[in-house]
């Protein structure tokens, strides 16, 4: 396995990212071997340091699991960019970096004296990623918000949930977790390739609204071509039935069952008939053999009734057991897994070593996500836990930036390294 | 104009879990060849369709996920089709595929076979659960991917079954990380001359969307559930207004500036009953989480907000530095002034449409190597002759291959 260097070994990222999407972008770089230096300040903490969960439920800026997961494989320094002497130190860091990344509000880096143009003066081939909420240009570039605002603004909130009820969204700030980190990482990797071939850096103006829209191309084309404004549709599929989330045995346990053709339907009916043996007659699936349910368009037209009938049956079944039986007959079905299931009992994620436990000075061993892919020849797993606040300040200033102990002591005394 | 991925050749054999990966490469300038089976790739059968009528060349879903690609048609079930793919791979840097584990190997076109001819070849294999393991042979649709990855459980309403994310997001999670993983392996292959096989799992990709839920269970023993109410605490959540919904993030925390700015705003607007929101209890987070506080805030705020539009509340709230956003519909987004100023939506052209329509454009604006649609999605087999011609296969050979059913 580890017969090769990690793909991004030798690359350095001056990482001003904080909170959600930015930090998950640079995690990809850190986990893949880049030297990612997270630049923080105790004068304005990364708000994820102050967001739970905390080790043992006890708050502390080095105890957040949310922060830790997003900041694996990074070294961390603290510096107060509002201090007049900070810029000089950071310039030395940028001079040795390949990428400068930030997800501040538009204009913040400019105030620090670290616009793309400023950085390109320090390092002419710098690749500069600016991931503000709405991009660095445009009439609403200064509008403010967080991941929740982005979910609302981009339509994923409106379009997800049940018709006639308040939009539910995904229950998370979804654009922060994959759409923005993955698109930003792809853009950076593309820019790096261009730099290898031409020696030129560039500026990536990244609006955290746009990747989410890009992912919903068909929804927009349905409107602009067909005049069809899509809306929430619960768990309905555009043409398949049954396709839904059905109750299973236990409290708040569910199973997703998706029957994509008539052969799968007859497999479903066979499995259901076997499961049902000896159970309450109210949950019998004899009805499912009626000719009216055998053809997809007919099932689809009557899907509301169909879903109710199926729910009466599934409620008597264990979600994982029923999944296994349906899958064995080729019916796409999956238990609706919660955080306990995916972290503790899912044998597939365990087989892939998805969850990684890393030792951390304050948190002890805790749980991190590995990136969701495996290479045949290079390992894919975080190389170190998240940095403590300011953990590597002295190491980086004296090592990479070649400052003397005396200079570092002075900076510390002047409150620059806060 | 320079492109970032010029000179990179990608064969996209994939379906709904991978076509978007290929698009990310193609719109950045890679030469992406969509390799379809004779009946066309699966997305051609997925709605929406032009005029809502199904047809091989009518899927808008296919059309927007396959921009900037050329398209050829090969029957990989035939020995000649497999041979053509091997020949084509000898010129390629990356293959993206979404066949079930083992399918490619069984046809002599797995990574091991193809990389003998082309050592720098990267193959990105995107599957529901990964290439090996106890679930490797299980089937998954998008909904099953959301369920097994843990995201489905978190979406929806506390009093109903969990609800899916709009727009096949589990497929999209697989495709996004598929592209990132493939690009990482290509980066390495360009440096070392050695490609590798990349195994991407949709289920695993979805687990990256769990926010803090996995760590919340690990560190605090608590399973995060669907939210109890649309207003998580007073002043934070979704609220109805005159023409839809808005999200308000006043946080409700007594000393947060957004909260005091919101109160000032409501006062200036003479919101009916605003005085009820002043008082020491509103500085107490426990109170803000109480049903009483949520009810009081919700009733006062919505009585006022129902007199105002999303757009007005958004712009007035933002003037006062309050994190408020509209819950946009797709129609709202087409009119969004910020997206308009950025030129986000671009022309979508299609042979069956008289006029261009709009579709989402650049996911990132790059100063040196701009994103752009290089060509519309291909018709089935549109570039078969052109691409095979580049391999030195002439018209006669091609018509023989076509009559054998190996190509189309």
Interface residues (C-beta under 8 A of the other chain):
Chain A: X4 X7 X8 X24 X28 X32 X51 X52 X53 X54 X55 X56 X57 X65 X66 X68 X69 X116 X134 X135 X137 X138 X139 X140 X141 X143 X144 X145 X146 X148 X149 X150 X151 X152 X153 X154 X155 X156 X157 X158 X159 X160 X161 X162 X165 X166 X167 X168 X169 X170 X171 X172 X173 X174 X176 X177 X178 X179 X182 X183 X184 X185 X186 X187 X189 X190 X191 X192 X193 X194 X196 X197 X198 X200 X201 X202 X203 X204 X205 X206 X207 X209 X210 X211 X213 X214 X215 X216 X217 X218 X219 X220 X221 X222 X223 X224 X225 X226 X228 X229 X230 X231 X232 X234 X235 X237 X238 X239 X243 X244 X245 X246 X247 X252 X254 X255 X256 X258 X260 X327 X330 X331 X332 X333 X334 X335 X336 X337 X338 X339 X340 X341 X342 X343 X344 X346 X347 X348 X349 X351 X352 X354 X355 X363 X366 X367 X369 X371 X372 X373 X374 X375 X376 X377 X378
Chain B: X2 X4 X5 X6 X7 X8 X20 X24 X28 X46 X47 X48 X50 X51 X52 X60 X61 X63 X64 X65 X111 X129 X130 X132 X133 X134 X135 X136 X138 X139 X140 X141 X143 X144 X145 X146 X147 X148 X149 X150 X151 X152 X153 X154 X155 X156 X157 X160 X161 X162 X163 X164 X165 X166 X167 X169 X172 X173 X176 X177 X178 X179 X180 X181 X183 X184 X185 X186 X187 X188 X190 X192 X194 X196 X197 X198 X199 X200 X201 X203 X204 X205 X207 X208 X209 X210 X211 X212 X213 X214 X215 X216 X217 X218 X219 X220 X222 X223 X224 X225 X226 X227 X230 X238 X240 X244 X245 X246 X247 X249 X314 X318 X321 X323 X324 X325 X326 X327 X328 X329 X330 X331 X332 X333 X334 X337 X338 X339 X341 X342 X344 X345 X348 X350 X353 X357 X358 X359 X360 X361 X362 X363 X364 X365 X366 X367 X368 X369
